[in-house]
Amino acid sequence: MSRSIKKGIYLDERLLKKIAGKNPLNTPMIKTWTRAAVISPEMLGFTFGVYNGKVHVEVLVTEDMVGHRLGEFSPTKKFTKHGGKMQKELEQKKQEAEINAAKGAKEASAGAADSKGAKK
């Protein structure tokens, strides 16, 4: 749900104080727990450590991020791939195909080297 226009956007004053008058290139990561703070144009170039409940995730603020919230770039849940027997078989076939392709490339390069030696 969006914030009302009457109230305005939520800019964290403490974050703005931390970046006031500093150079984004020389400033180390700024740790923050305010995931709800809206990214403003003054924050461009700074690296923020946004807390996701476990660790601080580094977020480098770019021009495309202005207007979004800091928490959008620090996921709180870790995705574990979909599994099951069928997925395991697909991954195994893919791995075998890669191994066979590597072997084929190795044999082709060895065969080319032998043919060069035979011509001399």
TILOFI-252674 format. One record per atom (N, C-alpha, C): residue number from 1; x, y, z; residue in one letter. Coordinates in steps of 0.001 Angstrom, whole numbers. Layout:
# residues N
<node i="NUM" xx="X" yy="Y" zz="Z" aa="A"/>
...
//
This chain:
# residues 120
<node i="1" xx="839" yy="-1157" zz="0" aa="M"/>
<node i="1" xx="0" yy="0" zz="0" aa="M"/>
<node i="1" xx="897" yy="1236" zz="0" aa="M"/>
<node i="2" xx="647" yy="2178" zz="-845" aa="S"/>
<node i="2" xx="1498" yy="3344" zz="-951" aa="S"/>
<node i="2" xx="1213" yy="4343" zz="166" aa="S"/>
<node i="3" xx="2170" yy="5175" zz="405" aa="R"/>
<node i="3" xx="2050" yy="6210" zz="1425" aa="R"/>
<node i="3" xx="1255" yy="7372" zz="858" aa="R"/>
<node i="4" xx="459" yy="8044" zz="1679" aa="S"/>
<node i="4" xx="-391" yy="9121" zz="1186" aa="S"/>
<node i="4" xx="449" yy="10306" zz="708" aa="S"/>
<node i="5" xx="-63" yy="11025" zz="-265" aa="I"/>
<node i="5" xx="638" yy="12173" zz="-825" aa="I"/>
<node i="5" xx="789" yy="13264" zz="226" aa="I"/>
<node i="6" xx="-191" yy="13379" zz="1104" aa="K"/>
<node i="6" xx="-158" yy="14393" zz="2162" aa="K"/>
<node i="6" xx="1057" yy="14202" zz="3071" aa="K"/>
<node i="7" xx="1374" yy="12950" zz="3391" aa="K"/>
<node i="7" xx="2507" yy="12671" zz="4266" aa="K"/>
<node i="7" xx="3837" yy="12788" zz="3528" aa="K"/>
<node i="8" xx="3856" yy="12528" zz="2253" aa="G"/>
<node i="8" xx="5107" yy="12576" zz="1492" aa="G"/>
<node i="8" xx="5868" yy="11268" zz="1585" aa="G"/>
<node i="9" xx="7000" yy="11192" zz="883" aa="I"/>
<node i="9" xx="7786" yy="9958" zz="895" aa="I"/>
<node i="9" xx="8592" yy="9857" zz="2182" aa="I"/>
<node i="10" xx="8951" yy="8640" zz="2558" aa="Y"/>
<node i="10" xx="9698" yy="8402" zz="3781" aa="Y"/>
<node i="10" xx="11187" yy="8446" zz="3476" aa="Y"/>
<node i="11" xx="11847" yy="9504" zz="3895" aa="L"/>
<node i="11" xx="13295" yy="9618" zz="3800" aa="L"/>
<node i="11" xx="13847" yy="9556" zz="5210" aa="L"/>
<node i="12" xx="14764" yy="8645" zz="5433" aa="D"/>
<node i="12" xx="15339" yy="8505" zz="6767" aa="D"/>
<node i="12" xx="16355" yy="9624" zz="6994" aa="D"/>
<node i="13" xx="16100" yy="10459" zz="7987" aa="E"/>
<node i="13" xx="16965" yy="11610" zz="8260" aa="E"/>
<node i="13" xx="18371" yy="11179" zz="8679" aa="E"/>
<node i="14" xx="18462" yy="10074" zz="9424" aa="R"/>
<node i="14" xx="19787" yy="9615" zz="9869" aa="R"/>
<node i="14" xx="20644" yy="9183" zz="8684" aa="R"/>
<node i="15" xx="20026" yy="8536" zz="7688" aa="L"/>
<node i="15" xx="20782" yy="8143" zz="6495" aa="L"/>
<node i="15" xx="21265" yy="9362" zz="5737" aa="L"/>
<node i="16" xx="20410" yy="10354" zz="5614" aa="L"/>
<node i="16" xx="20798" yy="11569" zz="4897" aa="L"/>
<node i="16" xx="21920" yy="12313" zz="5625" aa="L"/>
<node i="17" xx="21926" yy="12273" zz="6966" aa="K"/>
<node i="17" xx="23009" yy="12897" zz="7731" aa="K"/>
<node i="17" xx="24326" yy="12158" zz="7510" aa="K"/>
<node i="18" xx="24252" yy="10818" zz="7406" aa="K"/>
<node i="18" xx="25463" yy="10020" zz="7219" aa="K"/>
<node i="18" xx="26128" yy="10289" zz="5866" aa="K"/>
<node i="19" xx="25327" yy="10619" zz="4846" aa="I"/>
<node i="19" xx="25901" yy="10832" zz="3520" aa="I"/>
<node i="19" xx="26121" yy="12306" zz="3192" aa="I"/>
<node i="20" xx="25674" yy="13208" zz="4068" aa="A"/>
<node i="20" xx="25771" yy="14648" zz="3789" aa="A"/>
<node i="20" xx="27233" yy="15081" zz="3679" aa="A"/>
<node i="21" xx="27584" yy="15696" zz="2541" aa="G"/>
<node i="21" xx="28917" yy="16245" zz="2324" aa="G"/>
<node i="21" xx="30010" yy="15221" zz="2101" aa="G"/>
<node i="22" xx="29663" yy="13962" zz="1866" aa="K"/>
<node i="22" xx="30672" yy="12924" zz="1660" aa="K"/>
<node i="22" xx="30749" yy="12542" zz="188" aa="K"/>
<node i="23" xx="31913" yy="12067" zz="-200" aa="N"/>
<node i="23" xx="32145" yy="11613" zz="-1566" aa="N"/>
<node i="23" xx="31756" yy="10134" zz="-1656" aa="N"/>
<node i="24" xx="30890" yy="9748" zz="-2599" aa="P"/>
<node i="24" xx="30463" yy="8346" zz="-2687" aa="P"/>
<node i="24" xx="31608" yy="7375" zz="-2965" aa="P"/>
<node i="25" xx="32645" yy="7824" zz="-3654" aa="L"/>
<node i="25" xx="33747" yy="6927" zz="-4002" aa="L"/>
<node i="25" xx="34644" yy="6615" zz="-2814" aa="L"/>
<node i="26" xx="34774" yy="7556" zz="-1885" aa="N"/>
<node i="26" xx="35674" yy="7377" zz="-749" aa="N"/>
<node i="26" xx="34971" yy="6871" zz="502" aa="N"/>
<node i="27" xx="33656" yy="6784" zz="476" aa="T"/>
<node i="27" xx="32888" yy="6380" zz="1651" aa="T"/>
<node i="27" xx="32707" yy="4859" zz="1668" aa="T"/>
<node i="28" xx="33034" yy="4218" zz="2801" aa="P"/>
<node i="28" xx="32796" yy="2771" zz="2882" aa="P"/>
<node i="28" xx="31298" yy="2473" zz="2972" aa="P"/>
<node i="29" xx="30962" yy="1191" zz="3046" aa="M"/>
<node i="29" xx="29565" yy="778" zz="3121" aa="M"/>
<node i="29" xx="28896" yy="1381" zz="4364" aa="M"/>
<node i="30" xx="27709" yy="1924" zz="4168" aa="I"/>
<node i="30" xx="26941" yy="2520" zz="5263" aa="I"/>
<node i="30" xx="25876" yy="1512" zz="5690" aa="I"/>
<node i="31" xx="26007" yy="995" zz="6900" aa="K"/>
<node i="31" xx="25060" yy="-10" zz="7390" aa="K"/>
<node i="31" xx="23753" yy="646" zz="7797" aa="K"/>
<node i="32" xx="22653" yy="-3" zz="7448" aa="T"/>
<node i="32" xx="21347" yy="513" zz="7816" aa="T"/>
<node i="32" xx="20364" yy="-629" zz="8050" aa="T"/>
<node i="33" xx="19415" yy="-363" zz="8927" aa="W"/>
<node i="33" xx="18349" yy="-1319" zz="9215" aa="W"/>
<node i="33" xx="17016" yy="-814" zz="8666" aa="W"/>
<node i="34" xx="17002" yy="371" zz="8085" aa="T"/>
<node i="34" xx="15758" yy="952" zz="7583" aa="T"/>
<node i="34" xx="15515" yy="525" zz="6147" aa="T"/>
<node i="35" xx="14823" yy="-576" zz="5995" aa="R"/>
<node i="35" xx="14509" yy="-1116" zz="4669" aa="R"/>
<node i="35" xx="13405" yy="-311" zz="3984" aa="R"/>
<node i="36" xx="12627" yy="437" zz="4782" aa="A"/>
<node i="36" xx="11491" yy="1167" zz="4240" aa="A"/>
<node i="36" xx="11870" yy="2535" zz="3682" aa="A"/>
<node i="37" xx="13132" yy="2943" zz="3860" aa="A"/>
<node i="37" xx="13557" yy="4260" zz="3396" aa="A"/>
<node i="37" xx="13578" yy="4306" zz="1872" aa="A"/>
<node i="38" xx="13030" yy="5379" zz="1315" aa="V"/>
<node i="38" xx="12987" yy="5558" zz="-132" aa="V"/>
<node i="38" xx="14335" yy="6102" zz="-594" aa="V"/>
<node i="39" xx="14821" yy="5587" zz="-1720" aa="I"/>
<node i="39" xx="16096" yy="6030" zz="-2270" aa="I"/>
<node i="39" xx="15892" yy="7380" zz="-2962" aa="I"/>
<node i="40" xx="16693" yy="8364" zz="-2556" aa="S"/>
<node i="40" xx="16600" yy="9711" zz="-3127" aa="S"/>
<node i="40" xx="17808" yy="9971" zz="-4032" aa="S"/>
<node i="41" xx="17747" yy="10997" zz="-4863" aa="P"/>
<node i="41" xx="18868" yy="11296" zz="-5763" aa="P"/>
<node i="41" xx="20177" yy="11623" zz="-5028" aa="P"/>
<node i="42" xx="20113" yy="12077" zz="-3779" aa="E"/>
<node i="42" xx="21331" yy="12363" zz="-3020" aa="E"/>
<node i="42" xx="22118" yy="11098" zz="-2701" aa="E"/>
<node i="43" xx="21467" yy="9946" zz="-2754" aa="M"/>
<node i="43" xx="22096" yy="8674" zz="-2388" aa="M"/>
<node i="43" xx="22839" yy="8019" zz="-3553" aa="M"/>
<node i="44" xx="22782" yy="8587" zz="-4731" aa="L"/>
<node i="44" xx="23410" yy="7972" zz="-5906" aa="L"/>
<node i="44" xx="24898" yy="7751" zz="-5687" aa="L"/>
<node i="45" xx="25364" yy="6557" zz="-6012" aa="G"/>
<node i="45" xx="26785" yy="6230" zz="-5924" aa="G"/>
<node i="45" xx="27213" yy="5649" zz="-4598" aa="G"/>
<node i="46" xx="26418" yy="5808" zz="-3551" aa="F"/>
<node i="46" xx="26777" yy="5278" zz="-2240" aa="F"/>
<node i="46" xx="26459" yy="3790" zz="-2158" aa="F"/>
<node i="47" xx="27212" yy="3093" zz="-1320" aa="T"/>
<node i="47" xx="26962" yy="1681" zz="-1066" aa="T"/>
<node i="47" xx="26365" yy="1546" zz="328" aa="T"/>
<node i="48" xx="25190" yy="960" zz="393" aa="F"/>
<node i="48" xx="24505" yy="763" zz="1666" aa="F"/>
<node i="48" xx="24512" yy="-715" zz="2014" aa="F"/>
<node i="49" xx="24667" yy="-1007" zz="3294" aa="G"/>
<node i="49" xx="24536" yy="-2364" zz="3797" aa="G"/>
<node i="49" xx="23144" yy="-2496" zz="4376" aa="G"/>
<node i="50" xx="22218" yy="-3067" zz="3610" aa="V"/>
<node i="50" xx="20826" yy="-3156" zz="4032" aa="V"/>
<node i="50" xx="20619" yy="-4484" zz="4752" aa="V"/>
<node i="51" xx="20119" yy="-4415" zz="5969" aa="Y"/>
<node i="51" xx="19943" yy="-5613" zz="6789" aa="Y"/>
<node i="51" xx="18746" yy="-6421" zz="6313" aa="Y"/>
<node i="52" xx="18947" yy="-7737" zz="6114" aa="N"/>
<node i="52" xx="17856" yy="-8584" zz="5643" aa="N"/>
<node i="52" xx="17357" yy="-9539" zz="6723" aa="N"/>
<node i="53" xx="17757" yy="-9316" zz="7949" aa="G"/>
<node i="53" xx="17346" yy="-10186" zz="9049" aa="G"/>
<node i="53" xx="18457" yy="-11107" zz="9495" aa="G"/>
<node i="54" xx="19484" yy="-11239" zz="8678" aa="K"/>
<node i="54" xx="20607" yy="-12111" zz="9010" aa="K"/>
<node i="54" xx="21941" yy="-11402" zz="8794" aa="K"/>
<node i="55" xx="22111" yy="-10817" zz="7630" aa="V"/>
<node i="55" xx="23356" yy="-10122" zz="7291" aa="V"/>
<node i="55" xx="23040" yy="-8801" zz="6591" aa="V"/>
<node i="56" xx="24047" yy="-7962" zz="6469" aa="H"/>
<node i="56" xx="23906" yy="-6722" zz="5710" aa="H"/>
<node i="56" xx="24278" yy="-7013" zz="4257" aa="H"/>
<node i="57" xx="23336" yy="-6815" zz="3344" aa="V"/>
<node i="57" xx="23556" yy="-7045" zz="1924" aa="V"/>
<node i="57" xx="23991" yy="-5729" zz="1287" aa="V"/>
<node i="58" xx="25122" yy="-5777" zz="553" aa="E"/>
<node i="58" xx="25626" yy="-4555" zz="-82" aa="E"/>
<node i="58" xx="24737" yy="-4166" zz="-1254" aa="E"/>
<node i="59" xx="24306" yy="-2898" zz="-1265" aa="V"/>
<node i="59" xx="23467" yy="-2358" zz="-2331" aa="V"/>
<node i="59" xx="24125" yy="-1088" zz="-2833" aa="V"/>
<node i="60" xx="24586" yy="-1106" zz="-4084" aa="L"/>
<node i="60" xx="25155" yy="83" zz="-4713" aa="L"/>
<node i="60" xx="24016" yy="815" zz="-5401" aa="L"/>
<node i="61" xx="23752" yy="2042" zz="-4987" aa="V"/>
<node i="61" xx="22613" yy="2800" zz="-5493" aa="V"/>
<node i="61" xx="22944" yy="3385" zz="-6859" aa="V"/>
<node i="62" xx="22093" yy="3073" zz="-7846" aa="T"/>
<node i="62" xx="22249" yy="3605" zz="-9192" aa="T"/>
<node i="62" xx="21043" yy="4483" zz="-9526" aa="T"/>
<node i="63" xx="21083" yy="5088" zz="-10693" aa="E"/>
<node i="63" xx="20034" yy="6020" zz="-11103" aa="E"/>
<node i="63" xx="18674" yy="5331" zz="-11253" aa="E"/>
<node i="64" xx="18672" yy="4077" zz="-11659" aa="D"/>
<node i="64" xx="17418" yy="3343" zz="-11852" aa="D"/>
<node i="64" xx="16686" yy="3070" zz="-10538" aa="D"/>
<node i="65" xx="17393" yy="3106" zz="-9422" aa="M"/>
<node i="65" xx="16812" yy="2748" zz="-8131" aa="M"/>
<node i="65" xx="16079" yy="3899" zz="-7447" aa="M"/>
<node i="66" xx="16233" yy="5112" zz="-7933" aa="V"/>
<node i="66" xx="15623" yy="6275" zz="-7282" aa="V"/>
<node i="66" xx="14101" yy="6110" zz="-7263" aa="V"/>
<node i="67" xx="13508" yy="6310" zz="-6090" aa="G"/>
<node i="67" xx="12069" yy="6159" zz="-5919" aa="G"/>
<node i="67" xx="11672" yy="4810" zz="-5350" aa="G"/>
<node i="68" xx="12567" yy="3839" zz="-5408" aa="H"/>
<node i="68" xx="12299" yy="2524" zz="-4815" aa="H"/>
<node i="68" xx="12754" yy="2541" zz="-3360" aa="H"/>
<node i="69" xx="12447" yy="1488" zz="-2648" aa="R"/>
<node i="69" xx="12862" yy="1391" zz="-1251" aa="R"/>
<node i="69" xx="14121" yy="537" zz="-1146" aa="R"/>
<node i="70" xx="14911" yy="780" zz="-112" aa="L"/>
<node i="70" xx="16164" yy="44" zz="67" aa="L"/>
<node i="70" xx="15921" yy="-1453" zz="236" aa="L"/>
<node i="71" xx="14842" yy="-1819" zz="901" aa="G"/>
<node i="71" xx="14557" yy="-3218" zz="1176" aa="G"/>
<node i="71" xx="14274" yy="-4045" zz="-66" aa="G"/>
<node i="72" xx="13918" yy="-3384" zz="-1172" aa="E"/>
<node i="72" xx="13625" yy="-4120" zz="-2406" aa="E"/>
<node i="72" xx="14862" yy="-4786" zz="-2981" aa="E"/>
<node i="73" xx="16040" yy="-4296" zz="-2623" aa="F"/>
<node i="73" xx="17283" yy="-4802" zz="-3191" aa="F"/>
<node i="73" xx="18049" yy="-5688" zz="-2217" aa="F"/>
<node i="74" xx="17413" yy="-6045" zz="-1120" aa="S"/>
<node i="74" xx="18000" yy="-6923" zz="-122" aa="S"/>
<node i="74" xx="16983" yy="-8013" zz="225" aa="S"/>
<node i="75" xx="16966" yy="-9111" zz="-538" aa="P"/>
<node i="75" xx="15952" yy="-10147" zz="-303" aa="P"/>
<node i="75" xx="16094" yy="-10793" zz="1075" aa="P"/>
<node i="76" xx="14945" yy="-11050" zz="1693" aa="T"/>
<node i="76" xx="14945" yy="-11626" zz="3040" aa="T"/>
<node i="76" xx="14844" yy="-13145" zz="3024" aa="T"/>
<node i="77" xx="14452" yy="-13700" zz="1906" aa="K"/>
<node i="77" xx="14306" yy="-15151" zz="1810" aa="K"/>
<node i="77" xx="15262" yy="-15702" zz="776" aa="K"/>
<node i="78" xx="15893" yy="-16821" zz="1103" aa="K"/>
<node i="78" xx="16839" yy="-17451" zz="190" aa="K"/>
<node i="78" xx="16091" yy="-18475" zz="-651" aa="K"/>
<node i="79" xx="16201" yy="-18336" zz="-1968" aa="F"/>
<node i="79" xx="15521" yy="-19263" zz="-2861" aa="F"/>
<node i="79" xx="16333" yy="-20534" zz="-2980" aa="F"/>
<node i="80" xx="15674" yy="-21664" zz="-2718" aa="T"/>
<node i="80" xx="16286" yy="-22961" zz="-2989" aa="T"/>
<node i="80" xx="15548" yy="-23528" zz="-4176" aa="T"/>
<node i="81" xx="16296" yy="-24007" zz="-5138" aa="K"/>
<node i="81" xx="15698" yy="-24435" zz="-6399" aa="K"/>
<node i="81" xx="14672" yy="-25538" zz="-6192" aa="K"/>
<node i="82" xx="13781" yy="-25621" zz="-7134" aa="H"/>
<node i="82" xx="12774" yy="-26666" zz="-7096" aa="H"/>
<node i="82" xx="13462" yy="-27997" zz="-7327" aa="H"/>
<node i="83" xx="13073" yy="-28974" zz="-6581" aa="G"/>
<node i="83" xx="13792" yy="-30234" zz="-6641" aa="G"/>
<node i="83" xx="12903" yy="-31381" zz="-7046" aa="G"/>
<node i="84" xx="13267" yy="-32512" zz="-6564" aa="G"/>
<node i="84" xx="12521" yy="-33716" zz="-6856" aa="G"/>
<node i="84" xx="13326" yy="-34658" zz="-7730" aa="G"/>
<node i="85" xx="12780" yy="-35823" zz="-7941" aa="K"/>
<node i="85" xx="13455" yy="-36873" zz="-8697" aa="K"/>
<node i="85" xx="13654" yy="-36465" zz="-10151" aa="K"/>
<node i="86" xx="12639" yy="-35846" zz="-10741" aa="M"/>
<node i="86" xx="12699" yy="-35458" zz="-12140" aa="M"/>
<node i="86" xx="13786" yy="-34398" zz="-12368" aa="M"/>
<node i="87" xx="13874" yy="-33443" zz="-11481" aa="Q"/>
<node i="87" xx="14878" yy="-32383" zz="-11604" aa="Q"/>
<node i="87" xx="16286" yy="-32960" zz="-11477" aa="Q"/>
<node i="88" xx="16472" yy="-33896" zz="-10567" aa="K"/>
<node i="88" xx="17775" yy="-34507" zz="-10364" aa="K"/>
<node i="88" xx="18225" yy="-35249" zz="-11629" aa="K"/>
<node i="89" xx="17285" yy="-35958" zz="-12267" aa="E"/>
<node i="89" xx="17615" yy="-36678" zz="-13511" aa="E"/>
<node i="89" xx="18000" yy="-35706" zz="-14624" aa="E"/>
<node i="90" xx="17284" yy="-34589" zz="-14739" aa="L"/>
<node i="90" xx="17604" yy="-33592" zz="-15762" aa="L"/>
<node i="90" xx="18995" yy="-33002" zz="-15555" aa="L"/>
<node i="91" xx="19325" yy="-32715" zz="-14317" aa="E"/>
<node i="91" xx="20642" yy="-32151" zz="-14021" aa="E"/>
<node i="91" xx="21739" yy="-33172" zz="-14317" aa="E"/>
<node i="92" xx="21488" yy="-34451" zz="-14027" aa="Q"/>
<node i="92" xx="22470" yy="-35494" zz="-14272" aa="Q"/>
<node i="92" xx="22708" yy="-35658" zz="-15773" aa="Q"/>
<node i="93" xx="21645" yy="-35622" zz="-16581" aa="K"/>
<node i="93" xx="21788" yy="-35720" zz="-18033" aa="K"/>
<node i="93" xx="22569" yy="-34532" zz="-18582" aa="K"/>
<node i="94" xx="22296" yy="-33367" zz="-18071" aa="K"/>
<node i="94" xx="22994" yy="-32165" zz="-18517" aa="K"/>
<node i="94" xx="24485" yy="-32268" zz="-18201" aa="K"/>
<node i="95" xx="24804" yy="-32745" zz="-17008" aa="Q"/>
<node i="95" xx="26200" yy="-32885" zz="-16603" aa="Q"/>
<node i="95" xx="26916" yy="-33921" zz="-17477" aa="Q"/>
<node i="96" xx="26247" yy="-35030" zz="-17799" aa="E"/>
<node i="96" xx="26847" yy="-36052" zz="-18673" aa="E"/>
<node i="96" xx="27090" yy="-35501" zz="-20069" aa="E"/>
<node i="97" xx="26159" yy="-34703" zz="-20566" aa="A"/>
<node i="97" xx="26314" yy="-34102" zz="-21893" aa="A"/>
<node i="97" xx="27521" yy="-33160" zz="-21920" aa="A"/>
<node i="98" xx="27721" yy="-32407" zz="-20864" aa="E"/>
<node i="98" xx="28872" yy="-31507" zz="-20793" aa="E"/>
<node i="98" xx="30177" yy="-32294" zz="-20772" aa="E"/>
<node i="99" xx="30200" yy="-33384" zz="-20024" aa="I"/>
<node i="99" xx="31408" yy="-34225" zz="-19945" aa="I"/>
<node i="99" xx="31714" yy="-34830" zz="-21311" aa="I"/>
<node i="100" xx="30685" yy="-35340" zz="-21994" aa="N"/>
<node i="100" xx="30888" yy="-35931" zz="-23321" aa="N"/>
<node i="100" xx="31370" yy="-34887" zz="-24326" aa="N"/>
<node i="101" xx="30849" yy="-33686" zz="-24245" aa="A"/>
<node i="101" xx="31278" yy="-32615" zz="-25148" aa="A"/>
<node i="101" xx="32738" yy="-32255" zz="-24898" aa="A"/>
<node i="102" xx="33125" yy="-32224" zz="-23629" aa="A"/>
<node i="102" xx="34513" yy="-31915" zz="-23293" aa="A"/>
<node i="102" xx="35450" yy="-33012" zz="-23794" aa="A"/>
<node i="103" xx="35035" yy="-34267" zz="-23639" aa="K"/>
<node i="103" xx="35855" yy="-35380" zz="-24130" aa="K"/>
<node i="103" xx="35990" yy="-35328" zz="-25646" aa="K"/>
<node i="104" xx="34896" yy="-35033" zz="-26330" aa="G"/>
<node i="104" xx="34909" yy="-34939" zz="-27792" aa="G"/>
<node i="104" xx="35832" yy="-33831" zz="-28273" aa="G"/>
<node i="105" xx="35816" yy="-32717" zz="-27602" aa="A"/>
<node i="105" xx="36686" yy="-31601" zz="-27969" aa="A"/>
<node i="105" xx="38149" yy="-31957" zz="-27717" aa="A"/>
<node i="106" xx="38400" yy="-32678" zz="-26650" aa="K"/>
<node i="106" xx="39764" yy="-33077" zz="-26309" aa="K"/>
<node i="106" xx="40306" yy="-34059" zz="-27348" aa="K"/>
<node i="107" xx="39476" yy="-35018" zz="-27758" aa="E"/>
<node i="107" xx="39891" yy="-36002" zz="-28767" aa="E"/>
<node i="107" xx="40104" yy="-35345" zz="-30122" aa="E"/>
<node i="108" xx="39256" yy="-34384" zz="-30453" aa="A"/>
<node i="108" xx="39378" yy="-33691" zz="-31741" aa="A"/>
<node i="108" xx="40683" yy="-32903" zz="-31795" aa="A"/>
<node i="109" xx="41062" yy="-32266" zz="-30701" aa="S"/>
<node i="109" xx="42302" yy="-31495" zz="-30692" aa="S"/>
<node i="109" xx="43510" yy="-32431" zz="-30717" aa="S"/>
<node i="110" xx="43402" yy="-33594" zz="-30054" aa="A"/>
<node i="110" xx="44502" yy="-34574" zz="-30078" aa="A"/>
<node i="110" xx="44637" yy="-35172" zz="-31476" aa="A"/>
<node i="111" xx="43527" yy="-35429" zz="-32148" aa="G"/>
<node i="111" xx="43559" yy="-35972" zz="-33517" aa="G"/>
<node i="111" xx="44152" yy="-34977" zz="-34499" aa="G"/>
<node i="112" xx="43894" yy="-33706" zz="-34322" aa="A"/>
<node i="112" xx="44445" yy="-32667" zz="-35195" aa="A"/>
<node i="112" xx="45955" yy="-32559" zz="-34995" aa="A"/>
<node i="113" xx="46401" yy="-32722" zz="-33757" aa="A"/>
<node i="113" xx="47836" yy="-32649" zz="-33475" aa="A"/>
<node i="113" xx="48562" yy="-33844" zz="-34099" aa="A"/>
<node i="114" xx="47945" yy="-35036" zz="-34073" aa="D"/>
<node i="114" xx="48560" yy="-36231" zz="-34654" aa="D"/>
<node i="114" xx="48673" yy="-36109" zz="-36173" aa="D"/>
<node i="115" xx="47663" yy="-35541" zz="-36800" aa="S"/>
<node i="115" xx="47677" yy="-35420" zz="-38259" aa="S"/>
<node i="115" xx="48746" yy="-34411" zz="-38702" aa="S"/>
<node i="116" xx="49014" yy="-33388" zz="-37927" aa="K"/>
<node i="116" xx="50069" yy="-32433" zz="-38255" aa="K"/>
<node i="116" xx="51444" yy="-33107" zz="-38157" aa="K"/>
<node i="117" xx="51614" yy="-33956" zz="-37164" aa="G"/>
<node i="117" xx="52883" yy="-34648" zz="-36972" aa="G"/>
<node i="117" xx="53129" yy="-35656" zz="-38082" aa="G"/>
<node i="118" xx="52089" yy="-36266" zz="-38606" aa="A"/>
<node i="118" xx="52224" yy="-37266" zz="-39662" aa="A"/>
<node i="118" xx="52601" yy="-36620" zz="-41005" aa="A"/>
<node i="119" xx="52184" yy="-35385" zz="-41233" aa="K"/>
<node i="119" xx="52480" yy="-34703" zz="-42493" aa="K"/>
<node i="119" xx="53938" yy="-34307" zz="-42576" aa="K"/>
<node i="120" xx="54616" yy="-34093" zz="-41492" aa="K"/>
<node i="120" xx="56015" yy="-33642" zz="-41506" aa="K"/>
<node i="120" xx="56937" yy="-34733" zz="-41763" aa="K"/>
//
